[in-house]
Amino acid sequence: MKKKLRLISAHLLLAVIVLYIITGFGITQYRFIESITFGLLTKSLSFKIHSNLIYALVVLLLMHLYYSCSIFKFIKK
């Protein structure tokens, strides 16, 4: 069960990081991102997603660290 949660958190974290990078490019290089997404990811939408994605990134990172690292084993004791 713990291994499955570790894999799920790793894959979700990877997806969020990739989305975070794409939306960051959508803010700085908005003409390029708008053209490859056919206008779906505009500069303002990229900024909104990028600003709110930090919460999911922190939660998933902590979840990934909890299930992957032994650093939290000392806190339980």
Buried (B, 14 or more C-beta within 10 A) or exposed (E): EEEEBBEBBBEBBEEBBEBBEBBBBBBEEBEEBBEEBEEEBBBEBBBEBBEEBEEBBEBBBEBBEBBBEEEEEEEEE
